Amino acid sequence: MKFPFPEAPRDAEEPPSLARWLKQGEEGPDDDDPEEARSASDMPALARKDFRDFTDEELEQIERIAARIARKLAARPSRRWKAARRGARVDLRRTMRSHPDFTELRFRERRTRKTRIVAICDVSGSMDLYSRFLLQFLYALQGSFARVESFVFSTELRRITESLRERPYASALRGLRDSVRDWSGGTRIGACLSTFESEWGRLVDRRTVVIILSDGWDTGDPAELSRALEALRMRARRLIWLNPLLGSPGYEPLTQGMQAALPHLSVFASAHNLDSLRALERHLLA
């Protein structure tokens, strides 16, 4: 559903961060550029660098790497096998059963995991330094996994799944501009997650991993946040909270929001650099 702004010049109404991203997205290369980016493992300093310290030039390069990480996550094979017409693995049991003289071989291959993801990203003012990169990562995930549902919130929750299906990324940003009115505003995490549970809870089942990306600064009622997370945890396969501040030296999750959230989480991890996104693989596929 679209939530258009009143009639007025676009540039006057866009939140500053989103307007800046949109300009950079239109000027820079899009995701369909065939040029291969260097692997993050080839750039250890860049892989450990905090997203908030990236220059625009580095962001252009790092966005491609994020897409590659997302594709790798999506392609991770399952532990289960399926029959294949050809391949490197011979299925001895099926071969012996149908051709005990080995005159014709049967093959097998790993099934591809069909992980379902619901991602809920905080785009409030305190997350502004991280939101662009995390949304770029969600954009890459959107085209890679079996099913990805994406939401953003500040003081209100918005579903942005359709916007993130736009190609190239600049078009996706324009879709966000039309649907998200309270970008870089305050934060009501509990109220927004309660809205998700009541209006979109059907998207979550025992095959779904729910990812919340937020620093935990909440101006709402901690009890409401706790109730919403408890309900999500009961529905989902895993409930993951990614907090960029967790990568900061000396950080402790002492805010009321994080204290209310922690008892309900399957995983509490950082999301402040490429290494932390790469570590997400084991949490998503566990």
N, C-alpha and C positions, 0 to 999 in steps of 0.2 A: 504494500500500500504506500502511495506517495503522500508526502506531507509538504506541499509546495509553500514557498514563502508568499507573502502579499506582493502584489505587483510593485516592483522597485528595481533599480539597477542591481544586478547580481553581486558585483564587487562590493557594494555597500552593505550587503547582508551576510556574506559568508563569514564564519568565524575566522580570525586571523590565521590560525595554523592551517586550516583546511584550504583557505584561499592561497596560501603560500605553497602548499603541497600541490594544488591543482596547477599552478603556474609552472612548477618544476616538472610535474608529470607531462605537461604539454611540450615543454622545451627539450626534455631529455629523451633518451631512447626508450622504446616500450619493450614489453616482455617478449615480443615475437622476434626480437633482434637475434639472428642466428649466431652472432659472435659468442664464443664460449668464454665464460668468466673463469678466472683461475680458481682452483679449489681453495676453500678456507684453510685446509691443512697446509697449503703452500704459503699462507700468510698468517703465521701464528700470532703476531702482534695485533693484526686486524681482527682475528677471531676472538681475542680476549678484550678488545677495546669496547668500552661502554657505549651503547647506542647514542647516548646524549652528547658524546664527544665527536660524533662523526661529522665530517664536512659534507657538503652537497655532492662533491665529486666522489667521495667514498661511498655515499649512499647509492649512487647510480650503480656502482660495482657490486655493492653488498646486497642489493635487492635481487640481482640475478642469482647470487649464492643462496639466498633464502629460498628462492624458487627451486633450486637444485636440491636443497635439504628436504623441502616438502615432497618433491617427486621421489626421493629416496625413501622417505617414510611410507609413501603410498605403495611403493613397489616391494616392500619388505615381505618375503615369502612366509607363509604359514608353516606350522609344524606338520600339517596334514598334507597328504599326497593325493593326486588324481591321475587318472590314466592319460597318457599322451601318445600321439601318433609317432613321434620320434623324439630323440633327445639323448643325453649322456647317461641317464640312469636306466638300467634295465630292471624291469619288474620281474624278479625271479619267480615269485609265486604264480603270477598270471601266466608267465611263459611256460613253467613246468606243467601247469594245469591244462593249457591248450596245446602246447607243442613240447612234450617231454624230451624230444630229440633235438631241441634247440634249432630246428630248421627255420623258425620264424620267431623273432624276439618281440616281447611286449615291453613298453616303456612307461615311465611315470615321471611326474614333475611336481614340484611344490605348488600348492594352491596359493593364490595371492590373498593376503589378509584383506577383509572388507570392513575395515574399521569405520565406525560411524562417529562423527565428531559434532558436538555442539560447542561453539566458541562464543564467549560473551566478553567483550572488550570494553574496558573503562576508557572513555575519551574525555574525562573531566580535565580541568586545568592542571591538576597536579601530575597528570599522566601525559601531558602534551609532548614532552621530550621523547617519549617512547611510543606513543600511539601510531605515528606514521609507519614505523618499522614493523610493529606488531600487526597492523592492518595489511601491510604488504605481505607478511607471512601468511595471514589468513587468506589473502587473495590467491596466493600460490597453492595453499591447501585446498581451496575451493575447487580447483580443476583437477585435483590429484586423487582424492579419496572417494570411497564409494558414495558417501553422503556427508556433506558438511553444511551445517546451518550456522550462520553468523549473525551476531547481534552486537550492538554497541549501546552504551548507556552513559549518562551523566546524571541528570535529574529524572530522565525518562528513558524507557527501554525502546529501542528501535531494531526491527529485523532488517538486515542489510544483505541477505543472501542473494537476492536478485541483482542488487547493485554490484556485488563482487563477481557476478558472472559476466559482466561487461568486459569486452576486450577492445583496446588495450587498457592498461591501468588508469590512464587519464580519464577514460570514459567511466570507469568505476568510481573515480573520485567525484565526477560530476553527479553521478547517481547518489552518492553520499551527501553531496551538497543539497540535493533536493529533499532528502528524507530526514536529516538530522538537524534539528533546530537548536539544540542546547549544547552544541559542541564547545568544549573547554569551559563548561560551566561548573557548578558545584557537583557534589556526589551524594547520591542516595542509593547505596548499594543494596541494602535490604529491601527497600520498596521496589527497586527494579527487578531484583531476583524473585520477589513475590509475584510481580506482574508476569514474569516469564513462567513461573510454576503454574499460575492460574490460566494463562492464555496459550502457552506453548509447551506445557509439560508433556503433552502427547508425543513430542519429538524424541523424548528420552526413554530408552528401555535398557535391558540388561546387556545389550550389545553396544551401547553408546558411551563414549568418553566425553564428559563435560569439562571444558577448559574455561576457567575464569582468569582473565588477565587484568589485574588491578593492584594498586599499591595499598589498598585497604583503608584509605582515608574516607570515612563515612560520616556524614552529618545526620544520619537517621538513627533509628532505634536498633541497638545491637541485638535485642531479642528477636526482632523481625528478621534480621539477617540470619540469625541462628536457626530459626524455624524454616526459612526458605532453603537453606543449605541442607538441613536434615531431610527435608522432603526430596531434594535432588539426589542426595546420597542414596536414599532408599530405592530410587528409580534406576540410577545409572550403574554401569559397570565400574567406572572409576570417576572420581571427582578431583580434578587437578586445579590447583590455584597457582598461577605464575605471577610472582611479584618482582618487578625490576629492582626494587630497593634491597632485595635479599642479597644482591651482588655487591652492595656497598659495605666496606669494612666497618665493623662495629654495629651494623644494623640489628635491631631486635624487634620482633613483631609485637610491639606494646600498645598499638592503637586499639581502641575498643572494637573496631571492625575486625581486625585480624584476630584478636583474642576470642571474639565470638565465632569466627570462622574455623579456626584451627582444629577443634575437636571433630569436625565433620569431614575433613579432607582426607582423601587417599594419598595425595602427594602435595607437598608445599615446596615449590622450587623457584629458582630465579628465572628471569627472562630479560637480562640486561645486555647480553652479547651473543655472538654466534655460537660460542662454545655451549652456552646454556640452551640455545635452541637445538643444537645437535644432541644434547643430553635428553631432550624431550622424547627422542626415539624410544628409549627403554620404558618410559612412562606410558606412552601411547600404546605400545605393543605388548605390554606385560600381560 
